[in-house]
């Protein structure tokens, strides 16, 4: 009994010391997702995150789970709000918070207003979340961002955002539990929550796991290791898919609709978001990720979404040409995500459209 007690005390002390050391040096702080019954996953509110995979940042999400400064829900008087939707490109964990393009844009707009002697203030709210698909971004606006009463909504469309919104019917048994969508036979946009419903237990609150996600750096190291294996180890990926398929194959119903065209689904999602924003008196800006590779599907969508802007009445910003023609374009991107200079350039490219919306 005494030996067991001593071992338990020693193990507890060792864990506490290791947690303290990891916290001091910022190890194990890249675990920042928790399950969400509507979106599949979301940022953990107020979570401290140290990001080292590409670039470096060490900041804390605000109490709403946004990579942003603390914001109140009610819009302050005399304030114009701009909400930014997107994936990791908008989230910008690769640079410190103050260097992300939403904050750079906010500071620029406020400085200009101050220089003109205006009392108008601007808030650029960053709802960007790594891995989000286009349908998640639209649902995020409807369930979260709209509550902040934004005057302008910027959808930062990234490569494959539309493709990630639809599901390959042969992959249903191993797909992530999140919302997908499809077009019905009458061309209506429908949400497919079958995967989330089948794996509802994975999305329910779990006090033990929720506490570990929020507080344990050791848990974060373990999850980060699993994440790295998922990217780099094909055998691990196959094993994980097999386990998921074996667990879920009997519970996930087959799709009742045919394979989808991501381009058409993406266009319908923009139409839906545009109607949502217009309904509250706002204005939508669709900003396209710079297609410097170029990706054929993104090139098609640039044309499709650009033409759609003319008929649906939203503003459209294509970043491809400015990035391709930039004299030092290699300095704008770290590997895939934007550098400090890249975020500064994004803010510069977005601002003229914002100005035009504010001063038609």
N, C-alpha and C positions, 0 to 999 in steps of 0.2 A: 504493500500500500504506500509506504513511504517513498520507495523507488519510483512508483508510478506518478506520485504527486510531484516529485522533483523533476521528473521528465516533462510533465505537463507544464510546470512553471518555467522550465528552461525553454521549452518550445514556444510558449507564449511570449517570453522576453525576446527570443530570437525573431519571431514574427513581427513584433512591435518595432524592434530595431531596424529590421529590413524594410518595413513599411516607411519608417521615418527617413531612412537613407534614400529610398526610391523617391519619396516626396521631395526631399531636399534637392536632388539632382534632376528631377523631372522625368523619371523612368516610370513606365506603366501608366502614363496619363494620356494615352491615345485611345482609350476605351471611352467613347462618349455617346453611344446610342442606347436607347431603351425601347422596348416594344410600344407600339401605339395601335389601338384597335381600328383607327381610320386610315392612317398612312402606312402602317406596317412597322415603321421605326421613326424615331425623332431624336433630336438632341436632348441630352440630360440637362435640365435647367440648372444654372449656376455651377456647372462642372468646370473644374480647372483642367485645361488641356495643354500638354506640351507636345508639339508636332515636330518630328525630325525626319520623316520619310522622304520629303522633298522640300527643301527650304527649312526654315525654323521659325516657330512662334511659340509663345507661352502666354496664353490669355485665359480668361474665364468667360463662358457663355453667360448671358444675362438671365434673369429669373424667368423669362419666357422661353428659354432654350435657344435664343438667337445668338449668332456670333456678332455681337453688337454691344454698344454701350447700353446701360439700363434705360428702359423706355417705359413711360406710363401708357396705359391703354387709351385714355381720353386724349385727343389731340389738343395741345395747348393753343390758346387763342393767338392768332396772328402767325400761325405756323403752317407751312406747306409740307406735306409728308409725301415721300417717295418710297414705295416698297419694292425691294429687289427680290425676285424669285429665281431660283436656279439650283445647280448642283455644286460640286466642289469648286468649280471655277468661280462661282459667286461667293461661296463660303470663304475661300482664300486663306486656309490654314497655313499655307506655305510662307506667308509673310505676317508680321505683327498686325494686330487689329487696326492700328492707326494708319497703316499703309495700304489697306484694302480699298478698292475703287469706290465703294459706297461712302466710306468715311472721307476719302479725298474729295469726292464730289460734294459732299455735305459741307466740308470746310471751305471749298471754293465758292459755293453759292452763298454761304453766310458772310464770307469776307467781302464779296462783291456788294451784297446788300448793305453791309456796314459802311463800305466806302461811299455808297450813294446816299448815306444818311437815312436809309430805310429801316423801319423796325421789324420788317418781315424776317422770319426765321425759317430755316429748312432743317428737316430731319430726313435722312436717307436710311431706312430700316433694312437690315440685311437678313432675309429669311433663307439664304442659301444653305443647302444641306447636302453633304457628300452622298453620291449614289442615287439621288432622287431622279425619278423619271418625270416625264412631262405630266402624266396624269397625277402623280403625287404632288407636283408643284401647283396644279390647278386646284386640287382638293385642299392643299395647304392654304391657298388663298381663301377659299370659301369657308374654311373652318377656323383659320387663325388670323391671317394677314388682314382680311376685310374688317376685323374688329378694331383695327387701329385707324380706320377711316383714311386710307391713303388717297391723295389727290392724283397721283401718277403711279402706275404699276409697271415695272420693268421686268419682262420675262427674258432672262438670259438663256437662250436656247443653245444647248451643247450637242455635240455629235452623239447620236444614238438615243437622245432623250425620247424621241417618238418610238423607236424600236423597243426600248425598255418598257414602254407602256403597254405593249401587246405581248401575248404569251404564245410560244410555240406549243401547239397542242400535244406534241410528242414529249414535251418536257414538263408537263404539269406536275408530275409526281416528285420532281426534284427542284421545283421553282421556289423562290423566296416567298414567304407569306407577306404579300403586299397587294394593293389594288392594281388591277389591269383593266383594260377597256377594249371595246370592239364596236364596229359599226353593224347595226342590224340590217335586215333585208330592206328596210325602208330608209336606210341611211341615217338612222338615229344613233347618237353616241350613248353607249351603255357601259356601266361599270361591272366588272367581273370580280367579285369578292370570294369566289369559291375556294381559292387557296387559303385565304385568311380564315374562312369559316371552318375549313377542314383542320387547320392548325391553330384553332382558337386558344387552345391551352398554352401555346407558346407565346401568345400575346397578352395573357392575363397577368395582373400584378403578382409578383413573387417576392415577398418581403426579404428573403435571404439574398436572392440574386440581385434584387434592386439595390440593396445596401452595398453589396460587393461592387456593383457597377459604379456606384457613386463615390465609394470611399476607399476601396482596396487597390493599391498599386500592384500588389502581387497578382491579383486577379487580372489586372490590366496587362501585365507582362505575359501571362498565360494566353489570354485572348489575342494579344498582338502576335504571339508565336503562331497560333492557329491561323490567324489572318495571313501571315507571311507564307505559311505552308500552302494555304489555299491559292496563293498567287504563283508560287515557285515550284511546288512539288506535285507533279501530275498523279502520282500514285495516291497521295493524300486526297486529292480532289476526287478521284474515282471512288475511293473508299467512302468519302463523305457523301457522294451522290448515291452510292449503293445503299448506305444506311438510311438516308432520307427516303429513297424510293421504297425500300422494304417497309419502312414505318408507315408511309402515307399512301401506298398504292391502292389500298382497299377503301380509303375514305374520301379521296378526291374524285368527284364525278367528272366524266369526260365533257369536253366543250360541246355546246349545242350550236356553235356557229363555225363557219369556215375560217381558214387562215386569213389573216388581216394584212392590209397594205399599210405599213407604218406611216408613209407620207400622208395618206388620206386621213388616218386617225390623228396624226399630228395637226393637220389643218383644222379638223373638227374641234380638237382641244383648244386651239387658239380662238376659234369662233366662240366657244363656250366661255373662256376666260374674258374675252372682249365684252361679251354681253354682261357678265358679272360686274366688270369694272364700270361699264357705262351705266348700269342700273343704279349705281351710287354716285353718279356724276363725275367719275374719274376718267382718266385717259390711259390707254395701254400703249406701251412701247415694247416691241419685240426686237431684241438685240441678238444677232446671230454670232456664234463663236467663229473666230477667224479660221477659214478653211485653207490653211497654208500647206496641207499635205499634197494634193487635195483629196478628200473623200468623195466618191461619186454620189452617195446618198445625201450627204450634206449639200453638195452642189445642186442637186435636184430640189432640195427643200429650200435653199436660198431663193431660187426662182419662184417656187410655189408659194412660199410664205410672203415674198415680196409682192407678188401679184395679188395675193389675198388681202394685203394691207390696203390696196386701192379700192377694193369692193367692200371691205368690212369697216374701213375707217379707223384703223389704228396706225401708229407710226412704226417705221421699220428702219433698223440700223444694221447694216452688213459690215462687219469688221474686217473682212477678208482683204480687200484691196489696200486699206491703210497699213495693215500689218505686213503684207507682202512687199509693199513699196517702202517700208521704213528702212532708213539707211543702216540702222543697227538692230535689225529685227531679232538677231540672236540674243540680244540682251533683254528682250521682252518676256521670254519664257524660260523657266528653269529646266524642266524636262518636258512636262506636258502642261503644267499650270503656270500661272503668270508670276513673274518676278515683281519686285517693287516698282521698277520702271514700267513693266507691263500694266500693272494696276493704275499707275499714273496716266498712262496712255489711254486706257479704257475710260477713265474719268473724263479725259479731254475729248474723246470721241463721242461720248454720250451727252456731254453738256449742251452742245448746240441744239440737239433735238429736245432736251428738257427746256431750254430757253424758248424754243419755238412753241412748245406746248403751253408754257406759262404766259407767253406774250404772243398770242395768235394774230 
